[in-house]
Amino acid sequence: MKTIKLIYGILIGLMILSSCSSDDDDNSPGSIIGVWKPLKETYVCSGNEEVTDSNSCEQTSRLTFLEDGTLTALEKDDDNESGNCESFNLSATWALIDGDLTSDGNLTITGEEVGEEGSVDLFFEVSNNTLKLTQSDTCGGENPSTSISEFERVE
């Protein structure tokens, strides 16, 4: 679960919502390229589903996928003893494994702060101004689990 939170942090620290007025075709609705804000996380383990909506602090996080393969994340989290909304900056690179930037596919995110191995493979799905990043893993030993992070485009 800690790995999922770190990945979500990178991907959420990682987020977006604002109108998109760019004439750049790669930043049009339906493309992964752009700035995203977190909406919610869904974690499924052995058929049990847990949905967590992003709070107001977390929704100020931003995840930015740039066309040059750079990923930046500004993660905001108020899950600490002081109750303040704290910021964490993360950077990584991303590469498309297969699929299409305007619909869905698989990608790899690599960076020092990414998971325990320094990289993670994710399935992504873009529909209009919504991005879903899905990671498959195991829970409770060998049971399959899925973590889905949902974002909204802000730029």
VMD Tcl script that draws the C-alpha trace (Angstrom):
set ca {
  {0.00 0.00 0.00}
  {2.97 2.30 0.67}
  {4.18 1.78 -2.91}
  {0.72 2.59 -4.22}
  {0.61 5.78 -2.12}
  {4.09 6.79 -3.39}
  {3.11 6.11 -6.99}
  {-0.17 7.91 -6.48}
  {1.78 10.71 -4.85}
  {4.01 10.94 -7.88}
  {1.10 10.65 -10.18}
  {-1.07 12.85 -8.06}
  {1.70 15.09 -6.98}
  {0.72 14.87 -9.98}
  {-2.63 16.60 -11.20}
  {-5.07 19.10 -13.12}
  {-8.37 21.13 -13.99}
  {-8.78 24.37 -15.83}
  {-9.88 25.15 -19.32}
  {-7.58 24.11 -22.10}
  {-7.18 26.86 -24.68}
  {-3.95 25.72 -26.33}
  {-3.84 25.18 -30.06}
  {-1.30 22.39 -29.54}
  {-2.89 19.17 -30.82}
  {-0.96 17.04 -28.29}
  {-2.50 18.98 -25.42}
  {-6.04 18.67 -26.71}
  {-8.71 16.85 -24.72}
  {-8.08 13.15 -25.04}
  {-4.26 13.36 -24.88}
  {-2.16 12.34 -21.88}
  {0.06 15.40 -22.51}
  {-0.95 18.15 -20.10}
  {-1.49 19.05 -16.47}
  {-3.79 16.96 -14.27}
  {-5.25 17.19 -10.77}
  {-6.28 14.17 -8.67}
  {-9.94 13.31 -8.17}
  {-9.96 9.92 -6.48}
  {-8.16 6.62 -5.90}
  {-9.79 3.23 -6.17}
  {-8.05 0.22 -4.65}
  {-9.39 -3.29 -5.30}
  {-8.05 -6.30 -3.42}
  {-9.68 -9.74 -3.54}
  {-12.89 -8.21 -4.84}
  {-13.09 -5.60 -2.06}
  {-13.15 -2.06 -3.40}
  {-12.08 1.02 -1.45}
  {-12.65 4.45 -3.04}
  {-11.00 7.55 -1.61}
  {-11.89 10.98 -2.97}
  {-9.05 13.49 -3.05}
  {-9.51 16.15 -0.37}
  {-9.22 19.89 -1.04}
  {-5.50 19.90 -0.20}
  {-4.73 16.91 -2.46}
  {-6.71 18.49 -5.32}
  {-4.17 21.32 -5.46}
  {-1.57 18.70 -6.48}
  {-0.50 18.67 -10.12}
  {0.77 15.91 -12.39}
  {2.32 17.13 -15.63}
  {3.10 14.92 -18.62}
  {5.30 16.79 -21.11}
  {5.77 15.84 -24.73}
  {9.54 15.38 -24.22}
  {8.96 12.42 -21.85}
  {9.32 14.43 -18.65}
  {6.90 13.94 -15.77}
  {6.71 16.44 -12.94}
  {4.56 16.23 -9.87}
  {3.67 18.70 -7.19}
  {2.13 16.57 -4.47}
  {0.07 18.17 -1.73}
  {-0.79 16.14 1.34}
  {-2.38 17.10 4.67}
  {-1.96 13.62 6.13}
  {0.42 14.72 8.86}
  {0.35 15.63 12.52}
  {0.24 19.40 11.97}
  {-2.78 19.27 9.65}
  {-1.09 21.64 7.19}
  {-1.21 21.13 3.45}
  {2.42 20.24 2.70}
  {4.09 20.18 -0.72}
  {6.48 17.67 -2.26}
  {8.08 18.01 -5.69}
  {8.87 14.92 -7.73}
  {10.33 14.45 -11.18}
  {10.57 11.44 -13.40}
  {10.53 10.40 -17.01}
  {7.83 8.50 -18.85}
  {7.82 6.41 -22.01}
  {4.98 4.94 -24.00}
  {5.30 1.13 -24.19}
  {2.35 0.65 -26.51}
  {-0.93 2.31 -27.37}
  {-1.82 5.85 -28.38}
  {-1.33 9.04 -26.37}
  {-4.87 10.09 -27.27}
  {-6.76 7.05 -25.99}
  {-5.09 4.31 -23.97}
  {-2.00 2.20 -23.65}
  {0.82 1.20 -21.36}
  {3.61 3.41 -20.11}
  {6.64 3.21 -17.84}
  {7.47 5.90 -15.31}
  {11.08 5.99 -14.09}
  {12.71 8.08 -11.37}
  {14.46 7.94 -8.01}
  {11.21 8.41 -6.07}
  {9.19 5.95 -8.16}
  {8.24 2.79 -6.29}
  {10.71 0.42 -4.72}
  {12.38 -0.48 -8.02}
  {12.78 3.04 -9.45}
  {10.18 2.43 -12.14}
  {6.58 1.38 -12.52}
  {4.48 0.16 -15.46}
  {0.97 1.58 -15.69}
  {-2.03 1.28 -17.95}
  {-3.53 4.65 -18.85}
  {-6.85 5.65 -20.30}
  {-7.72 9.15 -21.50}
  {-11.30 10.15 -22.20}
  {-12.03 13.81 -22.85}
  {-10.60 15.57 -19.77}
  {-10.26 12.48 -17.55}
  {-7.10 10.42 -17.08}
  {-7.06 7.05 -15.32}
  {-3.77 5.44 -14.33}
  {-4.02 1.78 -13.34}
  {-1.39 -0.33 -11.61}
  {-1.75 -4.07 -11.10}
  {-0.07 -5.69 -8.11}
  {-0.79 -8.26 -5.41}
  {-2.27 -7.96 -1.94}
  {-2.43 -10.32 1.01}
  {0.25 -12.53 -0.41}
  {-0.76 -13.64 -3.87}
  {-4.20 -12.10 -4.41}
  {-4.39 -9.76 -7.41}
  {-4.97 -6.09 -6.67}
  {-5.58 -3.00 -8.76}
  {-5.00 0.63 -7.92}
  {-6.71 3.23 -10.14}
  {-5.87 6.92 -9.83}
  {-8.31 9.25 -11.56}
  {-7.34 12.79 -12.63}
  {-8.99 15.77 -14.27}
  {-7.26 17.98 -16.86}
  {-6.51 21.54 -15.75}
  {-4.25 22.61 -18.66}
}
mol new
graphics top color blue
foreach p $ca { graphics top sphere $p radius 0.5 }
foreach p [lrange $ca 0 end-1] q [lrange $ca 1 end] { graphics top cylinder $p $q radius 0.2 }
display resetview
